[in-house]
Amino acid sequence: MRLVFCWVRSSRLAAQMKTISAVKLTTVSSFRTARHCTVRSDTPHHHQVGRVVLFAVVVRGFLCGFTRMGRTGGRLGWFERPAGTKCDNPWMGPLLAFVKLSRPHFLLGGALLFALGSAGAGDIAWFEYALGQAMVTSMQITAHFVNEYADREVDRAVDRRTMFSGGSGVLVSGDLKPEVALRAAWVSTTIGVILAAVVAVGSPLAAGVGLTTLAVSWGYSMPPIRLLATGWGELATSLVVVVAVPVIGWAVQQAPASVALWWAIGILLPVHMAMMLAFELPDIESDTAAGKRVLGVRLGEARSGRLIAIMLVLAAVIAVIGVAVGGIAAGAGWAVLAGLIPALILLGAARNRNYAATTLAAVSTLVVAAGVLVFVVTG
């Protein structure tokens, strides 16, 4: 009966949401309600059920409020195009443009690295896994929205946009208002903080690392920090994606981490750095003209290409050393071999200035290597 009461009460709260502030207040109220109703549970079974209800109440309450908040006069007010602008693609509706703004294809990397961390913990508790992954995804997508908003003027000068570089283009083309990206970033930030609070019940470490990554998501693109313009943004992003995300995946499982997990992270870190540099190659000229001093601009195209090659060789060396000292199974060699083909394509495409192939090969190298290492660490 207590659980039923919680659900009914959260439903009434969700029905009253009218504005953004109301969404926040109601979500917090739902969180407190669910927590109040579950803290009196005395058995592990009741505790688990209580956490499920808490998660469901928060998500349900937030989604109800988002739906009401977005509707203005029968239209989704958030997704209106700026007055006087014309959509370059007449077939792209506002919702499709918002999906493009979210850049969902980038989320695969976060999912793989999170899976790697959980695999390094041994047996997987699937509820904790889903909760941790939801937190990571909300924080990763926050970075996408913030970057789109902060770089909208720089992206206007991009003439070599690829699937993985130059931004989504929907703000530049007028498909969506710039405010859409900023508001969406605050929404995903709110979701991330709420999920971190729920995760903290079982793993304060995972929640703490998650909130740190959320701070980096804002600081990477937005002033006054704006890491991407300091030459350190690429390293900060690689540390978040390749180190922090697997750590969260391991920490939510509340189990000892295998030594192989740390070797896998060591292998993938330079691969991700190489990918970040590859993403910057198409935009070096436009970024230079706009005064955006990313690492690729500071190094120049030739030296960036050489550094990409060095990073890929370094990853292979770390894998060989890890296998030699017994830190990781010999299967790590398969990760190197599997990633060798896209890595060679990456280097060749970069040399020929085929930027679409360069960025795609860079992503493929990371995804293939990480996918193989998930199985290596699990075994």
N, C-alpha and C positions, 0 to 999 in steps of 0.2 A: 504493500500500500504506500510505503514511503517513496518508492521509486515512481509510482504512478502520480503521486502528488507533485513530485519534482517536475515531471514532464508537463503536467497540466499548468503548473505555475510558470514554467519557462515559456510555454505557448502563449499565455496571456501577456507576458512581458514582451515577447517578440511581436505580438499584434499591435503594440502601442508605439512602435518605432516609426518616426516621421523624418528625422534628419540624421546627419552623420553623428552628431553628439549623442543623439538618442540611441544610435546603433551601439556606440561605445558603452553607454550607461547600461543598456539592456544586456549586452554581452557580459559585462562585469557582474550585473545582478544575477544573470543565469549561472555564471561561474560560482558565485557565492552561494546561491541556492543549492546547486548540485553538490557543492562541497559540504554545506551544512547537513544535507541529507545523507551523505555517505560517510562522514567521519565517525558516526556512531556504530558503523558496522564492525563486528568483532572477529570475523573469520576471514582467512585469505580469499575464500570464494566471494564473500560479500564485498571485500575490498576491490577485487578485480571487476565485479559487476558495477560497483560504484564508479570506477574510473571509466568504464565504457559509457555509462550514463552521462558522466561529466563531459566527456568528449562529444557525445551526441547532442547534448543540450547546447554546448557552446557553438558547434557548427550549425545546428538548426536555427538557433536564435540569430546568429550572424547573417545567415543566408536570407532569412525572412526580412531582416532589416535592410540588407543590401537591395533586395528586390523592391521594397517600398521606397527606399531612398533614391533609387535610380529612375523611378517613373515620375515624369512630370507631364501632366496633361495627356496621359495615354502614350507618351513617347519615352524612350530611354534617354533622359536628358544628359546623362554622362557621355553618351556616344554620338552626340550631334557634331557635325562638321562645323568649322568656323564659318560665319556668314561671309558671303562673297567669294568663297573658294569652291573650286570644282574638283571632284574626285578624278584622279588620273585613270583609275580603273572603274568603269561604271558597274562592273559586276561585283565589286567588293562592297558588301554592306558594312554598316558600322560594327556589327558584332564580329564579322570576319576580320575587319581591320584591327579590332581589339585583340583578337587571337594572334594576329601577326605582330602586333606591338609586344605581346607577351613573349614572343620568340620561344615557343615550346620545344623546338628541336634541341635547344641548349640544355634542357632539363635531363636529357638522357645521361650526360656526363655525371651530374649530381647523383642520379639514381644508381649508376654503376659504382661510384666511389662509396656511396652509403652502403651498398650491398657488400662491397669489399670489407668495410669495417665490421659489419655484422657477421660476415663469414669468418673473420678472424677471432670472433668470440666463441665459436663452436655452435652449440645448439641454439636455434633462433626462437625467441618468444615473439610471435607474430603480431600481437597487439602493440607491444612496445616498438616493434619494427615499423608498423604502419604510422604510429604516432610520431616517431622520430623522423621518418621520411616526409611526412606532411609538414613538419616544422622546417626541415631543410628546404623543401620545395618552396614554401612561402617566403623564405629568406632569399633564396636564389632568384625567384621571380621579382622580388623587391629590387634587387640589383639591376634587373633588366629595365624595369619601369623608371628607376631613378636615372640610369644612364641615358635612356631615350630622352627624358626631359632635359637633363643637363647639357646634352650634346646636340640638341636640335638645331642650333645655329651652325655649328661646325658641320653637321651632316648635310646641310644644304649645298656645301661645296663638293661633296663626294660624287665622283663620276665613275667609280669602279666598284660600286656596291655589289657584294656577293651574298650568298646565303648566310655567311658567318661573319661578315665585316661590313662596316659602314652604316650600321643601324638598320632598323626595319623599314624606314622611309615613310611610314604612315603619318607622322607628324609634319614632315617636310612637305609631303604632297597635299596636305590639307584634309586627308581622310578623317583625321581626328584632331580635336583641340589639344594643345600642349597640356592643358589642365587635366585632361583625362589621365595622362601618364602619372602626374604628380598625385592625383587623388587615388589612383589605383595603387601607387606605392604606399600611401598611408594605410589603405585598406589591408594590403598584404602584410605590412608591418604590424598592424594591430593583430591580425591572425597569428603571425609569428610569435608575438609576445604572449598571447593567450596560450598557444600551444607549448611555448617554453615553460609557462607556469605549470601546465599539466605534466609535462615531461619531468620537471623538477621534483615532483612527488616521488618518482622512482629513481631519478638520476640527476642530482644537482650539477654534476660535471657536464653532462650532455647539454643541459639547459644553459649553463654558463658559457660553454663554447658556442652554442647556437646564438646567444645574444651578442657575443663578440663578433661573429660572422655578420650578424644583422647590422652592427655598427659599421663594419667595413663596407657593407653593401651601399650605405649612404656616403661614407667618407671617400670611397673610391672615385665618385663622380662629382659630388657636390662641394662647393666651397664651404668653409675656408680650407679644408684639408685637401680635397681633390687629388688623391694619390696618383691618378692616371697621368697627371701633368708633372709629376716629380721624378719620373724614371723608376720609381719603386712600385708602381701600381701592378705591373706584371708579376713581380715576386709576391706581393700581398695577395693577389688573386689566386696564384698557384698554391700558396700556403693554405688559403681558405678551402679551395676545392679539393686538393690532394691530401692535405693533412687534417684540417678541421672536420671536414665532412666524414671521412672514415672514422675519426675519433668519436664523433657523435654516434655513428652506426655501431661502433663497439661499445660505447659507454651505456647506451640505452639497454643493452643486453645484460649489463651488470655481471659480467664474467671476465676472467683473465684474458688478456689479449695474447695471441700467439706471436712468437718472434717473427714468423713469416710475414705477418701483417706489416711490420715496420720495414722489412726489406722491400715489400711490394710498394709501400709508400715512397721509399727512397728511389725505386726504379721509375715510378710514374711522375715524380716531381719535375725532373728535367724534361720529360716528354711534354708535360703541360706548359712549361716555360717556352719550349719550342713552338707549341701551338699558339700561345699568346703572341709571340713575335710574328708568326705566319699571318695571324689575323691583321697585323698592323701594316704589312707590306703593301696591300692595295691602296691604303689611305695615306701613305707617307707624304705624298705631294700636297694633298688637300689639308692634312693636319699641319704640315709645315706652314702653309699659307695662312691658316687660321690661328697659328700660334699655339697649337696643342702639342706640348712637348712630351709625347710618350717616348718610351725607350727606343722604339723603331726610328723615330725622328732624330733622336739624339745620336744614334749609331749610324744612321744612313742605311740604304738598302743593301749595299754590298756587305758591310760588317754584320748587319742583322742576319743575312743569309748564312754567313760563316758561323755565327753564334748558334743558329738553329742546328747546323750540322754538329757542332760541338756538344750541344745538349743531347742530341740523339745518341751520339757515341758514348757520352757519359752514362746514359741510361743502360746501354748494353754492358758497359764495364761494371756497373753496380750489380747487374743481374749475374754476371759471371762470377764476381767476387762472392755474392750471396750464396750461390750454388756451391762454390769451392769450399767455403767455410761451414757449410751445412746450415746456414741460416734460413734458407728457403729451398723447397724441393726442386729437383732437376727440371720439373715442368716449367719453371720460370724461363728456361731456355726457349720453350715454345712461344712464350709471350714475346721474346725478342724476335724470333723467326717470323711469327705471325705479323708483328708490326713492321718487319723489314720492308715488305713490298710497298705499303702505303708511305713508309718513310722515304724510300727511294723515289717514289712518285713525287712526294713533297719537295725533295731537294731538286729534282729535275724540273718540276713546274715552276719553282721559285727562280731557278736560273733562267728559264725562258719567259718569265714574267706572265705566266698563265695563272692569274690570281684566283680564279674560280676553282681550278684544280688544286692550287696550293692550299687554300683554306680547307677544302673538302678532304684532301689527303692528310692534313694536319689533324683534323678531327678523327678521321678513320684510324690513324696511328694510335691515338690515345684510347679510343673506344675498343679497338681490337686488343691492345695490350692489357687494358684494365679488365676486359671480359675474360681473357685467359687467366689472368692472375686471380680473379675471383674463384675460379675452379681450383687453382693451385693452392691457394690459402685454405680453401674448404677441405681439400684432401689431406 
